[in-house]
Amino acid sequence: MVSIHLYGKLRRYAEQSSAAGDSIVEAEALENEQVYDFLERLGFDIGELYTIFVNSRLLTSRTKMAPFLGYQQVCEDDCLCWELSEVVKDGDRIGLFGEDMPALVA
């Protein structure tokens, strides 16, 4: 099972969409399914996504601040490249942020 944690306006995809609670969608990944195909299969509008984390590491972001925020990264070089070919595995946790939340600083 893969847990998809939704933030900002993307919370509407979850059953619990209140900002006061956790907005999580859980789904099974198909064998060798890549992030792009997984999210598209679940009905997410890929064009609406702004930043994606996989297991608390930055996969990609449309914000130019990403390299300066110091996040651990899935990608080795350029997380501004919208590359969603990472294979999703059972137990993964994916964080999705929309355009209304372009930079999350913890």
C-alpha angles and dihedrals in degrees: 000000000000121000117215113196113202128205135189117351090350088075087087089079090065128078089231101050100161116120087225092067140041114280104208133161117195123200142158117253119224118235111285091356114162124223093252094052093042095053093042091050089053091054102255117150100235091200089061094059119098106172131015128194124190116198091345092306124111112255098174144332139188091214117097088214091072096093091051098049094075098230119161105252137218090205120067100214122007120022089173087072105096093231113155100170095113108125114242116227134190109273094031120136116211123194117202124195125184132213090275088066104041098158125025112192116189 
